[in-house]
Amino acid sequence: MSETGSPTQNLESNRAFVHISVLSRELIEGLEVRSRGRYLDATTGGGGHTGLILTAAPEVRVTAIDRDPEAIRAARSILSETVPDGCDRVQFWQGNFADYSPSEPFDGIIADLGVNSHQLDTPDRGFSFRHSAPLDMRMNPGDPLDAAEIVNTWDEKQLADLFYIYGEERFSRRIARRIVEKRPFRTTDQLANAIAASVPGKYRHGRIHPATRSFQALRIAVNGELDALDTLLEKAPGWLKPGGRVGIISFHSLEDRRVKHGFRNSPELQVLTKKPVEPQADEIARNPRARSAKLRFAMRVSE
């Protein structure tokens, strides 16, 4: 797909794009990258895992996908500077990995699910309630559905179900009721404050902000994340060569359960990780956002 933006805008975007890839050591070890192998990074972000695959063995080629055009621009720029002939060995594709169709099978597939650090830390993307920003949350800014539309137009039951199912939020009904009473909402902080006012006082100063689960649910719904993951789990075995490996990093139980059962229930896959691989203490110290990451591997069985 085409990229947009002037050269100056693209350069500024690349400089600002910061994303720390998680479980990198474990991912590359488990993938067992082969010389002259062909790999798919379904969520390239800033190109961190893509670059590690390119340098893990000679003459490796990677197809790098991301929904976010800023991520594609940043990965292209970063890899051109950090990996010798990196961009010559990468085919970039901007879009939802659920919509991708490969022309030939891969030796390995990886996916690092969820939102990336750049999206969280860019206020006007609307993913975080730490900043006052428009209610957006779209990974691809060109997609039609944003968080504002859901918050301001869905009925109370739809919102309550959304927060309960995708956010595992115990106060989903109270939150939905208050949103319907107080809307319209235009900014992330307006919504976060309304959610906080919906829960009992003792929950307002807990380990996590009371809006965390509801924001997660909104983001999942805006981007159709679980449906896309289900599609990837269905298609990935057929995208692999016999003996090829697929590794998926998830960040919450809704994703991890799907990956666990998707791998286990596929007749084409052999599960390689009975328990998920989790970050070591040194990685969590460097990058606290890694603490909830879980990595699972499976291998395509011989035909």
Backbone as CSV, one residue per row, in Angstrom:
resi,resn,N_x,N_y,N_z,CA_x,CA_y,CA_z,C_x,C_y,C_z
1,MET,0.843,-1.192,0.000,0.000,0.000,0.000,0.878,1.241,0.000
2,SER,0.359,2.348,-0.471,1.166,3.551,-0.607,1.395,4.231,0.719
3,GLU,2.494,4.993,0.798,2.796,5.784,1.965,2.483,7.238,1.668
4,THR,2.220,8.008,2.741,1.879,9.411,2.574,2.780,10.273,3.409
5,GLY,2.741,11.594,3.132,3.531,12.543,3.916,4.729,13.036,3.146
6,SER,5.116,14.290,3.403,6.281,14.865,2.744,7.552,14.275,3.313
7,PRO,8.717,14.388,2.609,9.968,13.877,3.152,10.297,14.461,4.514
8,THR,10.027,15.766,4.715,10.315,16.382,6.015,9.432,15.797,7.094
9,GLN,8.134,15.633,6.802,7.227,15.052,7.784,7.634,13.634,8.119
10,ASN,8.027,12.860,7.096,8.422,11.479,7.333,9.659,11.402,8.203
11,LEU,10.638,12.283,7.969,11.858,12.284,8.758,11.561,12.610,10.213
12,GLU,10.694,13.609,10.435,10.346,13.959,11.800,9.622,12.806,12.481
13,SER,8.757,12.113,11.755,8.038,10.976,12.321,9.003,9.867,12.706
14,ASN,9.994,9.578,11.843,10.948,8.522,12.123,11.769,8.833,13.364
15,ARG,12.205,10.112,13.501,12.994,10.484,14.655,12.203,10.322,15.938
16,ALA,10.898,10.574,15.872,10.075,10.519,17.071,9.644,9.102,17.403
17,PHE,9.750,8.177,16.462,9.220,6.830,16.656,10.160,6.030,17.549
18,VAL,9.698,5.707,18.740,10.482,4.908,19.678,9.623,3.744,20.145
19,HIS,10.107,2.535,19.898,9.401,1.351,20.381,10.432,0.312,20.790
20,ILE,10.327,-0.174,22.026,11.262,-1.171,22.541,10.642,-2.547,22.360
21,SER,11.242,-3.366,21.517,10.724,-4.710,21.293,10.933,-5.569,22.533
22,VAL,9.954,-6.406,22.859,10.036,-7.223,24.069,10.401,-8.661,23.721
23,LEU,10.963,-9.361,24.719,11.318,-10.773,24.597,12.134,-11.062,23.340
24,SER,13.025,-10.142,22.994,13.778,-10.272,21.744,14.707,-11.485,21.745
25,ARG,15.438,-11.674,22.853,16.350,-12.824,22.924,15.583,-14.133,22.768
26,GLU,14.513,-14.241,23.524,13.735,-15.469,23.527,13.055,-15.721,22.180
27,LEU,12.616,-14.641,21.544,11.945,-14.788,20.252,12.903,-15.303,19.189
28,ILE,14.082,-14.714,19.101,15.049,-15.120,18.080,15.553,-16.536,18.345
29,GLU,15.795,-16.883,19.609,16.231,-18.245,19.930,15.170,-19.267,19.543
30,GLY,13.926,-18.989,19.871,12.854,-19.938,19.589,12.507,-20.035,18.119
31,LEU,12.761,-18.976,17.355,12.433,-18.974,15.934,13.402,-19.828,15.123
32,GLU,14.648,-19.995,15.647,15.688,-20.781,14.965,15.846,-20.341,13.515
33,VAL,16.261,-19.086,13.340,16.365,-18.480,12.013,17.372,-19.234,11.144
34,ARG,16.970,-19.528,9.916,17.786,-20.313,8.994,18.433,-19.417,7.940
35,SER,19.625,-19.770,7.508,20.267,-19.060,6.411,19.387,-19.116,5.174
36,ARG,19.263,-17.969,4.493,18.445,-17.827,3.295,16.958,-18.087,3.560
37,GLY,16.571,-18.045,4.824,15.171,-18.265,5.162,14.307,-17.063,4.844
38,ARG,13.009,-17.303,4.774,12.041,-16.248,4.499,11.079,-16.171,5.681
39,TYR,10.931,-14.966,6.236,10.180,-14.801,7.486,9.143,-13.693,7.354
40,LEU,8.119,-13.803,8.204,7.059,-12.804,8.268,7.043,-12.180,9.656
41,ASP,7.219,-10.857,9.714,6.988,-10.104,10.944,5.649,-9.399,10.754
42,ALA,4.602,-9.932,11.383,3.245,-9.442,11.145,2.950,-8.122,11.829
43,THR,3.853,-7.680,12.722,3.659,-6.428,13.469,5.022,-5.760,13.640
44,THR,5.549,-5.180,12.587,6.949,-4.750,12.619,7.226,-3.588,13.558
45,GLY,6.215,-2.739,13.831,6.472,-1.601,14.728,7.606,-0.758,14.185
46,GLY,8.621,-0.501,15.008,9.788,0.254,14.557,10.848,-0.605,13.911
47,GLY,10.549,-1.867,13.640,11.497,-2.748,12.954,12.452,-3.485,13.861
48,GLY,12.205,-3.476,15.174,13.132,-4.104,16.114,13.298,-5.591,15.902
49,HIS,12.206,-6.327,15.941,12.298,-7.767,15.717,12.690,-8.084,14.279
50,THR,12.215,-7.291,13.327,12.598,-7.492,11.923,14.108,-7.429,11.773
51,GLY,14.742,-6.416,12.389,16.191,-6.272,12.299,16.929,-7.438,12.912
52,LEU,16.425,-7.954,14.030,17.076,-9.095,14.672,16.997,-10.341,13.805
53,ILE,15.877,-10.535,13.135,15.750,-11.681,12.231,16.733,-11.541,11.063
54,LEU,16.827,-10.335,10.508,17.718,-10.107,9.367,19.179,-10.402,9.701
55,THR,19.571,-10.156,10.944,20.979,-10.321,11.337,21.252,-11.658,12.023
56,ALA,20.217,-12.505,12.192,20.395,-13.772,12.902,21.048,-14.848,12.049
57,ALA,20.979,-14.718,10.714,21.560,-15.695,9.801,21.782,-15.019,8.452
58,PRO,22.709,-15.557,7.642,23.005,-14.928,6.351,21.840,-14.997,5.375
59,GLU,21.715,-13.936,4.571,20.811,-13.874,3.422,19.347,-14.144,3.776
60,VAL,18.958,-13.693,4.960,17.562,-13.837,5.385,16.728,-12.734,4.742
61,ARG,15.481,-13.056,4.404,14.544,-12.079,3.869,13.310,-12.044,4.769
62,VAL,12.733,-10.835,4.909,11.594,-10.646,5.803,10.497,-9.857,5.095
63,THR,9.260,-10.296,5.273,8.099,-9.479,4.934,7.639,-8.811,6.218
64,ALA,7.597,-7.489,6.228,7.290,-6.710,7.431,5.958,-5.990,7.254
65,ILE,5.007,-6.291,8.135,3.654,-5.749,8.057,3.376,-4.858,9.267
66,ASP,2.640,-3.786,9.050,2.092,-3.017,10.160,0.888,-2.232,9.668
67,ARG,-0.077,-2.049,10.550,-1.265,-1.273,10.195,-0.980,0.219,10.180
68,ASP,0.020,0.627,10.942,0.310,2.041,11.154,1.310,2.540,10.104
69,PRO,0.924,3.476,9.241,1.872,3.974,8.235,3.097,4.632,8.855
70,GLU,2.950,5.228,10.047,4.124,5.802,10.724,5.126,4.712,11.064
71,ALA,4.644,3.559,11.482,5.543,2.454,11.819,6.295,1.957,10.584
72,ILE,5.614,1.844,9.466,6.271,1.398,8.235,7.368,2.375,7.836
73,ARG,7.069,3.683,7.874,8.087,4.676,7.520,9.278,4.593,8.465
74,ALA,8.989,4.471,9.772,10.073,4.414,10.755,10.915,3.157,10.572
75,ALA,10.269,2.013,10.379,11.014,0.767,10.209,11.911,0.826,8.978
76,ARG,11.390,1.373,7.891,12.190,1.498,6.670,13.438,2.343,6.924
77,SER,13.257,3.471,7.609,14.370,4.370,7.882,15.374,3.748,8.851
78,ILE,14.866,3.167,9.941,15.743,2.599,10.964,16.538,1.422,10.419
79,LEU,15.885,0.528,9.685,16.587,-0.644,9.162,17.623,-0.267,8.113
80,SER,17.349,0.787,7.349,18.325,1.225,6.353,19.599,1.734,7.007
81,GLU,19.484,2.217,8.258,20.640,2.747,8.976,21.338,1.717,9.848
82,THR,20.603,0.700,10.328,21.155,-0.216,11.333,21.513,-1.598,10.812
83,VAL,20.960,-2.003,9.675,21.212,-3.338,9.144,21.790,-3.209,7.740
84,PRO,22.997,-3.756,7.499,23.573,-3.694,6.144,22.618,-4.289,5.122
85,ASP,22.363,-3.551,4.061,21.414,-3.900,3.000,20.069,-4.372,3.553
86,GLY,19.694,-3.852,4.742,18.476,-4.292,5.415,17.237,-4.114,4.575
87,CYS,17.044,-2.926,4.044,15.813,-2.673,3.286,15.782,-3.421,1.962
88,ASP,16.955,-3.836,1.465,16.983,-4.643,0.245,16.441,-6.040,0.499
89,ARG,16.418,-6.452,1.766,15.971,-7.800,2.116,14.619,-7.801,2.836
90,VAL,13.943,-6.647,2.819,12.638,-6.531,3.463,11.593,-6.077,2.454
91,GLN,10.473,-6.745,2.461,9.307,-6.301,1.698,8.303,-5.740,2.707
92,PHE,7.994,-4.440,2.591,7.068,-3.797,3.515,5.647,-3.863,2.973
93,TRP,4.695,-4.061,3.894,3.282,-4.113,3.519,2.478,-3.436,4.612
94,GLN,1.813,-2.330,4.276,1.048,-1.588,5.276,-0.412,-2.016,5.237
95,GLY,-0.877,-2.564,6.352,-2.244,-3.032,6.438,-2.420,-3.979,7.605
96,ASN,-3.606,-4.549,7.722,-3.943,-5.495,8.776,-3.430,-6.876,8.370
97,PHE,-2.647,-7.521,9.252,-2.105,-8.831,8.887,-3.205,-9.848,8.576
98,ALA,-4.411,-9.619,9.079,-5.515,-10.527,8.782,-5.920,-10.467,7.309
99,ASP,-5.555,-9.392,6.621,-5.910,-9.216,5.210,-4.788,-9.632,4.268
100,TYR,-3.672,-10.095,4.806,-2.501,-10.408,3.982,-2.608,-11.817,3.397
101,SER,-2.095,-11.977,2.188,-2.036,-13.293,1.537,-0.646,-13.471,0.941
102,PRO,0.163,-14.381,1.478,1.526,-14.561,0.966,1.545,-15.291,-0.369
103,SER,2.593,-15.029,-1.133,2.750,-15.687,-2.431,3.481,-17.019,-2.304
104,GLU,4.206,-17.220,-1.198,4.914,-18.471,-0.956,5.061,-18.652,0.549
105,PRO,5.275,-19.872,1.038,5.309,-20.106,2.487,6.581,-19.563,3.140
106,PHE,6.498,-19.392,4.451,7.588,-18.829,5.238,8.276,-19.914,6.070
107,ASP,9.538,-19.622,6.445,10.264,-20.467,7.393,9.904,-20.122,8.832
108,GLY,9.312,-18.960,9.037,8.906,-18.568,10.380,8.029,-17.338,10.346
109,ILE,7.167,-17.222,11.357,6.236,-16.102,11.485,6.279,-15.602,12.924
110,ILE,6.304,-14.271,13.095,6.203,-13.701,14.436,5.129,-12.619,14.440
111,ALA,4.544,-12.401,15.613,3.598,-11.308,15.816,3.738,-10.826,17.251
112,ASP,3.906,-9.530,17.418,3.997,-8.872,18.723,2.713,-8.051,18.856
113,LEU,1.744,-8.580,19.577,0.382,-8.052,19.541,0.225,-6.762,20.337
114,GLY,-0.921,-6.108,20.112,-1.281,-4.937,20.906,-0.699,-3.644,20.377
115,VAL,-0.794,-2.610,21.213,-0.363,-1.267,20.846,1.137,-1.132,21.073
116,ASN,1.825,-0.320,20.259,3.259,-0.140,20.475,3.537,1.120,21.299
117,SER,4.764,1.226,21.772,5.124,2.321,22.678,4.922,3.682,22.027
118,HIS,5.221,3.780,20.748,5.070,5.063,20.062,3.612,5.502,20.059
119,GLN,2.721,4.581,19.802,1.304,4.922,19.806,0.843,5.359,21.190
120,LEU,1.291,4.658,22.226,0.922,5.030,23.595,1.454,6.397,23.983
121,ASP,2.660,6.714,23.522,3.337,7.930,23.968,3.093,9.129,23.060
122,THR,2.311,8.952,21.995,1.959,10.071,21.112,0.563,10.541,21.492
123,PRO,0.453,11.687,22.181,-0.849,12.092,22.738,-1.986,12.129,21.736
124,ASP,-1.746,12.674,20.526,-2.873,12.868,19.622,-3.380,11.570,18.996
125,ARG,-2.733,10.431,19.292,-3.275,9.154,18.827,-4.419,8.682,19.730
126,GLY,-4.511,9.216,20.943,-5.652,8.947,21.808,-5.683,7.587,22.469
127,PHE,-4.530,6.893,22.561,-4.503,5.578,23.190,-4.405,5.647,24.710
128,SER,-3.853,6.728,25.227,-3.553,6.823,26.652,-4.357,7.930,27.309
129,PHE,-4.753,7.696,28.566,-5.443,8.735,29.326,-4.455,9.576,30.139
130,ARG,-3.162,9.359,29.941,-2.157,10.188,30.613,-2.069,11.576,29.988
131,HIS,-2.639,11.739,28.811,-2.652,13.019,28.112,-4.097,13.356,27.734
132,SER,-4.382,14.636,27.614,-5.679,15.048,27.074,-5.564,15.042,25.555
133,ALA,-6.352,14.183,24.919,-6.249,14.004,23.471,-7.598,13.578,22.926
134,PRO,-7.803,13.735,21.615,-9.049,13.257,21.014,-9.221,11.753,21.225
135,LEU,-10.450,11.304,21.361,-10.745,9.883,21.520,-10.614,9.192,20.161
136,ASP,-9.425,8.671,19.881,-9.149,8.088,18.575,-8.885,6.589,18.704
137,MET,-7.643,6.211,19.038,-7.221,4.824,19.281,-7.089,3.978,18.024
138,ARG,-7.094,4.565,16.841,-6.944,3.774,15.621,-5.469,3.479,15.353
139,MET,-5.125,2.225,15.176,-3.765,1.870,14.786,-3.476,2.365,13.376
140,ASN,-4.463,2.264,12.506,-4.363,2.841,11.172,-5.277,4.055,11.137
141,PRO,-4.705,5.273,11.111,-5.545,6.475,11.140,-6.549,6.567,9.995
142,GLY,-6.389,5.748,8.975,-7.324,5.765,7.865,-8.560,4.911,8.074
143,ASP,-8.600,4.115,9.150,-9.768,3.280,9.412,-10.964,4.147,9.814
144,PRO,-12.184,3.715,9.507,-13.354,4.574,9.733,-13.809,4.677,11.180
145,LEU,-13.664,3.627,11.982,-14.202,3.606,13.348,-13.172,4.099,14.343
146,ASP,-13.551,5.087,15.182,-12.664,5.527,16.259,-13.371,5.387,17.598
147,ALA,-12.631,5.630,18.691,-13.187,5.442,20.030,-14.324,6.406,20.321
148,ALA,-14.258,7.621,19.785,-15.309,8.607,20.024,-16.655,8.104,19.527
149,GLU,-16.667,7.457,18.369,-17.925,6.949,17.831,-18.525,5.882,18.742
150,ILE,-17.690,4.984,19.250,-18.188,3.942,20.141,-18.741,4.555,21.429
151,VAL,-17.954,5.419,22.060,-18.332,6.006,23.345,-19.612,6.824,23.224
152,ASN,-19.766,7.533,22.133,-20.872,8.491,22.019,-22.110,7.978,21.302
153,THR,-22.030,6.778,20.692,-23.194,6.294,19.936,-23.679,4.915,20.354
154,TRP,-22.839,4.081,20.942,-23.298,2.750,21.329,-24.242,2.858,22.521
155,ASP,-25.211,1.951,22.602,-26.142,2.015,23.719,-25.507,1.439,24.990
156,GLU,-26.220,1.602,26.096,-25.654,1.246,27.397,-25.283,-0.228,27.491
157,LYS,-26.137,-1.103,26.982,-25.835,-2.529,27.052,-24.624,-2.892,26.197
158,GLN,-24.534,-2.304,25.015,-23.369,-2.571,24.155,-22.075,-2.156,24.850
159,LEU,-22.093,-0.991,25.484,-20.897,-0.518,26.177,-20.561,-1.413,27.369
160,ALA,-21.577,-1.781,28.144,-21.339,-2.640,29.309,-20.748,-3.983,28.878
161,ASP,-21.299,-4.561,27.823,-20.775,-5.837,27.315,-19.342,-5.683,26.816
162,LEU,-19.082,-4.579,26.134,-17.737,-4.322,25.623,-16.725,-4.273,26.756
163,PHE,-17.010,-3.488,27.800,-16.071,-3.340,28.908,-15.898,-4.646,29.681
164,TYR,-16.975,-5.422,29.781,-16.900,-6.681,30.526,-16.140,-7.757,29.748
165,ILE,-16.446,-7.875,28.457,-15.860,-8.961,27.658,-14.424,-8.649,27.247
166,TYR,-14.178,-7.442,26.728,-12.842,-7.104,26.231,-11.938,-6.488,27.293
167,GLY,-12.529,-5.937,28.363,-11.720,-5.345,29.419,-11.742,-6.126,30.709
168,GLU,-12.601,-7.156,30.777,-12.779,-7.930,32.007,-12.987,-6.996,33.208
169,GLU,-13.815,-5.973,32.961,-14.066,-4.915,33.939,-15.273,-5.277,34.811
170,ARG,-15.070,-5.419,36.110,-16.132,-5.849,37.016,-17.219,-4.790,37.206
171,PHE,-16.866,-3.519,36.965,-17.839,-2.434,37.134,-18.362,-1.945,35.774
172,SER,-18.417,-2.838,34.813,-18.764,-2.459,33.440,-20.133,-1.779,33.344
173,ARG,-21.128,-2.268,34.081,-22.467,-1.693,33.980,-22.512,-0.283,34.561
174,ARG,-21.834,-0.077,35.681,-21.804,1.256,36.286,-21.100,2.245,35.371
175,ILE,-20.009,1.796,34.764,-19.252,2.666,33.865,-20.094,3.015,32.638
176,ALA,-20.736,2.019,32.045,-21.558,2.263,30.852,-22.702,3.222,31.166
177,ARG,-23.317,3.043,32.323,-24.436,3.916,32.694,-23.976,5.364,32.803
178,ARG,-22.836,5.578,33.439,-22.344,6.947,33.611,-21.946,7.575,32.277
179,ILE,-21.344,6.784,31.408,-20.958,7.301,30.095,-22.198,7.784,29.340
180,VAL,-23.242,6.980,29.329,-24.460,7.354,28.619,-25.081,8.612,29.235
181,GLU,-25.016,8.738,30.556,-25.576,9.909,31.235,-24.795,11.182,30.924
182,LYS,-23.466,11.080,30.793,-22.606,12.265,30.704,-22.117,12.592,29.291
183,ARG,-22.383,11.741,28.335,-21.844,12.015,26.999,-22.572,13.183,26.338
184,PRO,-21.946,13.816,25.343,-20.792,13.333,24.570,-19.445,13.612,25.248
185,PHE,-18.481,12.734,24.932,-17.099,12.888,25.364,-16.242,13.150,24.128
186,ARG,-15.296,14.049,24.262,-14.416,14.406,23.142,-12.961,14.021,23.398
187,THR,-12.541,13.956,24.671,-11.128,13.743,24.964,-10.930,12.560,25.910
188,THR,-9.712,12.041,25.883,-9.361,10.883,26.702,-9.483,11.176,28.193
189,ASP,-9.065,12.369,28.627,-9.121,12.666,30.060,-10.557,12.839,30.538
190,GLN,-11.426,13.396,29.704,-12.838,13.493,30.072,-13.418,12.102,30.335
191,LEU,-13.132,11.180,29.447,-13.646,9.833,29.592,-13.033,9.134,30.808
192,ALA,-11.726,9.260,30.985,-11.056,8.610,32.115,-11.600,9.109,33.447
193,ASN,-11.867,10.414,33.536,-12.403,10.967,34.779,-13.815,10.445,35.049
194,ALA,-14.613,10.313,33.996,-15.970,9.780,34.163,-15.930,8.323,34.616
195,ILE,-15.013,7.551,34.057,-14.881,6.149,34.459,-14.443,6.061,35.918
196,ALA,-13.468,6.874,36.302,-12.980,6.855,37.685,-14.095,7.206,38.670
197,ALA,-14.964,8.121,38.263,-16.071,8.525,39.143,-17.149,7.455,39.233
198,SER,-17.077,6.439,38.375,-18.099,5.399,38.343,-17.822,4.267,39.321
199,VAL,-16.589,4.126,39.764,-16.211,2.980,40.594,-16.143,3.388,42.056
200,PRO,-16.254,2.431,42.986,-16.138,2.748,44.412,-14.821,3.439,44.734
201,GLY,-14.848,4.303,45.750,-13.684,5.116,46.079,-12.410,4.344,46.304
202,LYS,-12.507,3.150,46.925,-11.284,2.402,47.252,-10.572,1.881,46.006
203,TYR,-11.259,1.882,44.852,-10.644,1.410,43.615,-10.011,2.543,42.810
204,ARG,-10.179,3.776,43.265,-9.676,4.903,42.479,-8.185,5.143,42.676
205,HIS,-7.616,4.546,43.684,-6.193,4.768,43.966,-5.461,3.441,44.099
206,GLY,-5.874,2.473,43.299,-5.260,1.156,43.338,-4.013,1.060,42.487
207,ARG,-3.601,-0.172,42.215,-2.363,-0.421,41.468,-2.461,0.091,40.041
208,ILE,-3.636,-0.016,39.456,-3.825,0.503,38.108,-4.947,1.538,38.115
209,HIS,-4.915,2.442,37.163,-5.957,3.466,37.050,-7.288,2.781,36.733
210,PRO,-8.391,3.238,37.320,-9.687,2.583,37.089,-10.154,2.602,35.636
211,ALA,-9.551,3.446,34.792,-9.947,3.476,33.376,-9.147,2.510,32.511
212,THR,-8.143,1.848,33.073,-7.231,1.027,32.276,-7.961,-0.064,31.492
213,ARG,-8.811,-0.821,32.147,-9.479,-1.942,31.479,-10.482,-1.464,30.426
214,SER,-11.168,-0.365,30.731,-12.145,0.158,29.761,-11.436,0.695,28.522
215,PHE,-10.276,1.344,28.706,-9.516,1.844,27.559,-8.993,0.674,26.726
216,GLN,-8.563,-0.389,27.390,-8.129,-1.579,26.650,-9.274,-2.116,25.797
217,ALA,-10.461,-2.196,26.380,-11.622,-2.720,25.657,-11.955,-1.861,24.447
218,LEU,-11.917,-0.555,24.618,-12.187,0.349,23.504,-11.171,0.163,22.386
219,ARG,-9.910,0.074,22.748,-8.854,-0.085,21.742,-9.024,-1.381,20.967
220,ILE,-9.348,-2.461,21.669,-9.554,-3.746,21.009,-10.714,-3.661,20.028
221,ALA,-11.803,-2.998,20.450,-12.981,-2.887,19.590,-12.708,-2.003,18.380
222,VAL,-12.049,-0.869,18.588,-11.754,0.050,17.490,-10.947,-0.648,16.395
223,ASN,-9.987,-1.455,16.810,-9.061,-2.058,15.851,-9.392,-3.503,15.486
224,GLY,-10.473,-4.046,16.046,-10.837,-5.422,15.743,-9.715,-6.395,16.042
225,GLU,-9.008,-6.179,17.168,-7.773,-6.913,17.423,-7.987,-8.413,17.608
226,LEU,-9.009,-8.801,18.335,-9.199,-10.229,18.598,-9.673,-10.970,17.360
227,ASP,-10.493,-10.333,16.553,-10.904,-10.955,15.286,-9.696,-11.142,14.369
228,ALA,-8.813,-10.136,14.327,-7.610,-10.243,13.503,-6.706,-11.360,14.006
229,LEU,-6.570,-11.479,15.328,-5.754,-12.547,15.898,-6.339,-13.915,15.557
230,ASP,-7.659,-14.065,15.667,-8.287,-15.336,15.309,-8.001,-15.699,13.852
231,THR,-8.039,-14.693,12.981,-7.750,-14.943,11.565,-6.303,-15.378,11.379
232,LEU,-5.374,-14.715,12.070,-3.959,-15.095,11.973,-3.741,-16.523,12.458
233,LEU,-4.360,-16.878,13.578,-4.193,-18.228,14.115,-4.757,-19.280,13.163
234,GLU,-5.802,-18.928,12.448,-6.386,-19.844,11.477,-5.507,-19.998,10.241
235,LYS,-4.922,-18.880,9.783,-4.181,-18.891,8.520,-2.703,-19.248,8.681
236,ALA,-2.096,-18.918,9.807,-0.645,-19.048,9.959,-0.118,-20.444,9.675
237,PRO,-0.764,-21.509,10.139,-0.210,-22.841,9.827,-0.040,-23.081,8.336
238,GLY,-0.996,-22.597,7.540,-0.903,-22.778,6.095,0.120,-21.883,5.441
239,TRP,0.589,-20.863,6.158,1.614,-19.968,5.630,3.024,-20.474,5.909
240,LEU,3.157,-21.551,6.692,4.472,-22.048,7.103,4.912,-23.245,6.265
241,LYS,6.218,-23.330,6.027,6.803,-24.543,5.489,6.810,-25.621,6.584
242,PRO,6.811,-26.895,6.218,6.977,-27.937,7.238,8.249,-27.685,8.055
243,GLY,8.126,-27.726,9.368,9.253,-27.420,10.251,9.377,-25.951,10.594
244,GLY,8.606,-25.091,9.908,8.625,-23.667,10.215,7.951,-23.373,11.541
245,ARG,8.352,-22.262,12.149,7.866,-21.935,13.490,7.086,-20.626,13.501
246,VAL,6.105,-20.569,14.396,5.350,-19.341,14.609,5.459,-18.979,16.085
247,GLY,5.802,-17.706,16.356,5.907,-17.211,17.716,5.045,-15.973,17.880
248,ILE,4.210,-15.957,18.904,3.292,-14.838,19.131,3.450,-14.324,20.548
249,ILE,3.652,-13.002,20.665,3.763,-12.336,21.961,2.441,-11.646,22.254
250,SER,1.853,-11.955,23.399,0.603,-11.328,23.811,0.819,-10.561,25.110
251,PHE,-0.171,-9.700,25.436,0.001,-8.835,26.596,-1.164,-8.867,27.578
252,HIS,-2.191,-9.635,27.288,-3.255,-9.803,28.267,-3.914,-11.152,28.041
253,SER,-4.706,-11.580,29.017,-5.221,-12.944,29.029,-6.128,-13.243,27.844
254,LEU,-6.858,-12.255,27.342,-7.741,-12.496,26.199,-6.943,-12.964,24.986
255,GLU,-5.789,-12.330,24.757,-4.925,-12.724,23.650,-4.255,-14.059,23.933
256,ASP,-3.672,-14.189,25.126,-2.892,-15.383,25.436,-3.738,-16.649,25.373
257,ARG,-4.968,-16.573,25.863,-5.846,-17.747,25.803,-6.111,-18.152,24.355
258,ARG,-6.337,-17.159,23.497,-6.581,-17.462,22.087,-5.358,-18.119,21.449
259,VAL,-4.166,-17.591,21.740,-2.951,-18.163,21.161,-2.751,-19.594,21.670
260,LYS,-2.916,-19.780,22.967,-2.747,-21.108,23.565,-3.671,-22.133,22.910
261,HIS,-4.955,-21.811,22.826,-5.916,-22.760,22.277,-5.796,-22.869,20.751
262,GLY,-5.449,-21.755,20.087,-5.268,-21.807,18.647,-4.138,-22.734,18.245
263,PHE,-3.015,-22.657,18.951,-1.893,-23.554,18.684,-2.274,-25.000,19.000
264,ARG,-2.885,-25.198,20.168,-3.184,-26.560,20.627,-4.217,-27.251,19.743
265,ASN,-5.171,-26.492,19.212,-6.266,-27.096,18.452,-5.980,-27.236,16.965
266,SER,-4.834,-26.740,16.504,-4.510,-26.845,15.082,-3.869,-28.196,14.780
267,PRO,-4.456,-28.986,13.873,-3.845,-30.272,13.530,-2.534,-30.131,12.779
268,GLU,-2.252,-28.917,12.294,-1.025,-28.693,11.524,0.138,-28.231,12.392
269,LEU,-0.111,-27.973,13.680,0.921,-27.414,14.538,1.260,-28.334,15.702
270,GLN,2.531,-28.289,16.086,2.998,-28.934,17.315,3.381,-27.836,18.298
271,VAL,2.775,-27.839,19.463,3.069,-26.819,20.476,4.473,-27.032,21.027
272,LEU,5.278,-25.974,21.082,6.648,-26.048,21.571,6.805,-25.466,22.967
273,THR,5.825,-24.694,23.421,5.890,-24.053,24.738,4.645,-24.437,25.536
274,LYS,4.788,-25.415,26.435,3.643,-25.808,27.256,3.207,-24.653,28.151
275,LYS,4.192,-23.918,28.656,3.922,-22.700,29.412,4.528,-21.532,28.653
276,PRO,3.904,-20.350,28.724,4.449,-19.216,27.969,5.797,-18.764,28.503
277,VAL,6.638,-18.271,27.592,7.910,-17.667,27.967,7.642,-16.234,28.427
278,GLU,8.198,-15.856,29.577,7.970,-14.522,30.129,9.288,-13.771,30.265
279,PRO,9.240,-12.443,30.332,10.475,-11.646,30.413,11.254,-11.921,31.693
280,GLN,12.573,-11.830,31.572,13.431,-11.937,32.736,13.451,-10.608,33.495
281,ALA,13.947,-10.662,34.725,13.940,-9.478,35.591,14.717,-8.324,34.977
282,ASP,15.831,-8.621,34.277,16.638,-7.540,33.717,15.882,-6.798,32.621
283,GLU,15.090,-7.520,31.828,14.307,-6.862,30.779,13.206,-5.999,31.393
284,ILE,12.539,-6.509,32.399,11.478,-5.728,33.047,12.045,-4.466,33.681
285,ALA,13.269,-4.553,34.231,13.907,-3.372,34.815,14.182,-2.316,33.757
286,ARG,14.572,-2.750,32.546,14.846,-1.812,31.459,13.565,-1.286,30.834
287,ASN,12.543,-2.130,30.776,11.306,-1.793,30.082,10.114,-2.335,30.872
288,PRO,9.583,-1.559,31.822,8.472,-2.049,32.654,7.260,-2.501,31.849
289,ARG,7.076,-1.981,30.643,5.927,-2.396,29.835,6.033,-3.855,29.391
290,ALA,7.202,-4.451,29.547,7.381,-5.847,29.149,6.821,-6.822,30.179
291,ARG,6.484,-6.341,31.366,6.175,-7.255,32.466,4.998,-8.186,32.184
292,SER,4.048,-7.775,31.357,2.875,-8.614,31.095,3.007,-9.449,29.831
293,ALA,4.149,-9.395,29.161,4.319,-10.101,27.888,4.426,-11.613,28.087
294,LYS,3.822,-12.365,27.180,3.910,-13.823,27.174,4.149,-14.274,25.729
295,LEU,5.100,-15.180,25.567,5.492,-15.663,24.237,5.207,-17.158,24.137
296,ARG,4.512,-17.542,23.073,4.252,-18.951,22.817,4.730,-19.319,21.408
297,PHE,5.255,-20.543,21.267,5.753,-21.038,19.992,5.045,-22.328,19.590
298,ALA,4.895,-22.488,18.284,4.439,-23.761,17.717,5.198,-24.004,16.415
299,MET,5.216,-25.251,15.962,5.939,-25.624,14.739,5.000,-26.358,13.789
300,ARG,5.113,-26.043,12.501,4.326,-26.736,11.471,4.852,-28.176,11.335
301,VAL,3.968,-29.135,11.495,4.373,-30.522,11.378,4.543,-30.885,9.909
302,SER,5.322,-31.919,9.654,5.601,-32.338,8.270,4.329,-32.823,7.607
303,GLU,4.252,-32.579,6.319,3.095,-33.015,5.542,3.178,-34.510,5.261
